[in-house]
């Protein structure tokens, strides 16, 4: 899951969230996930009122209660019950998640006033989508009441709302909702080796350059900056990242049994008697008595709300790079809903598995179609899905923080590496308001797409840089594997895939606004941005 528990980032003591949407939008599923993440009581209009209404004989209401001549009064009574329950719950628990269509409330007027009087200040998350999506979902769920539902016109809300596309999965919706509510996950540094040492691969090994900040674990580890050794002792070269001194002495002990490594008061690595690794009060990694690193439910190492820059300096934050290689979809362009919508329609038309499509994000369309369709239909399928995606490209928006992050990289030092075609990538970049890069590697340029390293290797070659000196920014496991195989250091952004599927990256963030790009002396640096 993208959100392990409410302790990841504590919500405020008082918080009321309304989740709205038409039947089939997935509002109840999102509401339950959001209530779990916020540790807030859930009040769903259907759960509160449907059991009573369904128990009444239809002739008592003049037909099913949704189509009854008394439907307006029944609607008023249902929402009155929801408001009364919300008032009591918020007064006692301090927070709540309310789930209902809220069709009249979103128009403003007396219904909105009544809701605000009962629940106080509310934040509205509104699930929006297309008629064909909602109709398909209602058909799949086969709820008897849907047969009696009177269609209502889709009207844009007249009150402030957080808009989330219903096409997204519940996890993708949840991440966007929490970010919009200001409940951000800490930066997560994931690359540690079995000895608890930050794992250096790809760009973490700068070879013979000897640049300050190198972490080079090499093959034998004999002369590297950080060498845990067989006994657990830590061996630092004089020119390495971590320079021992008066406040950072390294004392592994005569036999290595204590294995203590003390790097100072803040950000210490203290390997005690059991080999535990402790990074201090902020961003601790406390593996316990056995000395193992506890990666938590999602396998992440949590470095604290501010990103614990002291703990990651010399590994990723504070490093310098020669270029930044960006994935496009889900990384720079928030195109995930557009991709899902286009491929859902394609799957419906072609009779292929929508699940297989969802599980292969980040791979070239042709490679996916070769798995889904007979060989003689691949070209037909590729033409059709391209048409669907090009038509929907206008709905794409920039990903959170993407414009500033991308814009901060000098034009000659950045490239886009995408599994899409050049026309589609161009359309989505323009829809997102992002300038076209001088170097763009697309599915049209390579024989082997992600997760093969060829796309990132080609991008680095075209920029004239060593891929080991590149930072790659990705959102999908296939892209991460491609970048790592090319030798790049990888920053992963959640939004398409949950954090526990991105653990092969070096750093995970829930938005590019959490980090900043700076340049100095011709080098690119990644630094913490907003908390």
Steps between C-alpha positions, in 0.01 A plus 500: 500500500610854440388598851604259770338658804388835635830526687683560172376858498256596769181671381372799697285434806190646331436402140181431309528364148208456264539246218246559225421348161224335303406134528785292362768761565665293774434755774421239768823311429708818511314618811584180684866519397520865603331437835749220568795722412372785717381276785169684465143371543329421170142612439363368172151611400417158356614311809306732730170507315468220242436211743191674639369606159563158347307339785185701428241343268514675162125561494532707818712750305323474166783296348872464563619784717731636228210533255223569751263796462641597839863485377569866583381458859690173534812676376455778755457245779809301400725804498347627827601169660852532357534857629380405847744210523781719367431770758523251787807320367696818425409644840641195675770358271613827342517358148290308253479389139154546347406311184197579283418635155436846653353605165289785638764602755760552229273752332529723805182647639302378803621139483862612518417738783333217695801271452741771613288575807507134604858408409683832525777574255525213252742409224326346199668234288295457184541197276431587139507295186317401186152357457634182340724430799219541752257293291755220468565492874130498585449210262783305662385549858138388425343692788120454485440866582680606181200375303288768665750783487385816328790646299615843610685742273870538580550858610831661596514574875425857602693466828878452543602138446809287452444330165623143463450288191283196568696311233792463743540204731407547865869515599568765239198699615603469864848633437364804317242560772755490782738728313218745430410494869859593584576160655833417342716193533862547600771454244593133501855383437494134408845386387676323787715190478484200731741662746278805540725720289343729238512297181712650226422388148504674166557869556602443860822359355679775314788274401835670478375856522559504873246777540416594856188323609572168332371186660673215324437155636681340208531127459729400782430799724864490608588861420157655477357795687265286701605143553297310758746210484450151628508603863260790460776759545472822299801609300508853360769628264646837578345638181161338549160653559508471877814646644572389856635750742460626850123474488472206265741236622459145383561237759405154383651338805778246517292208377231689313243372750377843593540633148428853624508774243436845642465785255405771746198622689262530208457237232720255691542148380534308820550127458462374851553160650235341283613674186199736503519808282363819651496831315407709799185672612399614155478235232599205720554160354462265791523139392481360849706245682583282204652784304259465211358807330126521554357628174144524628184387330594651167868417525593865526752672719339814629739791547263737675263774397768736375673236296787473751750662273791423728436130471495490122770757427780338303268228371244689295411836647809713472637293211572667168389380160577587141145454369143409595306244297123526544231247439189676369172328585424512870827682570488834319151471354213383719372282220420190705123545478524572128706185446259288704196646325644443152612145571170416676312602189747308287460190717120525472517531122755223449377266771835481681581502871485844658693358797790399277507853363507652850785273610730605216524876545830640378554243224481589132152460348626267228660264753176488699284446192722213388408329827129579478413456132564245226802591289293597197300754705791680665521783246123547505505514880792743507324737260179490702652554844716781361189669364323465836799641691551789260132593529517497880834682526326835551396388851862469617633744760849553646589276791539664840820707508603382153510841331743653750715186534528444124548869432788523748712257299696674223357411159831352386509271805155341486328237289167321497500120480152366430343175390248695293531607140640840404164645386329387821782628722491834319123529544516425872789739560309778329182421694702514824655832399856365509759596236622232262855388586788508256549128564203265518529122475171331412383155404576598141873530578584168664483131423457399863282710727482519879598305711793455262771766562512606133268807533703659782833408345393666176382815679833534683688443176304770321572742784868405493514391864586186692174331608661435839505877544128530428199530727198318358149597614242222468159388624481131402697185584583430135649847461697473823653170390586649162674801658687294758619255236636799308695607809287799600406609849121490523248731663153344506172689523189331637170565331483220248652222709502469881825555686553132574522432125768768456757370750762445233536878473747692715251754629120509501290815525127568476555804282778686319410810701675329795838539329688775322758512224793740529801545276849609596832476316325323215371223728139417589408449864189347655396669824198483734213728406183561694441276805 
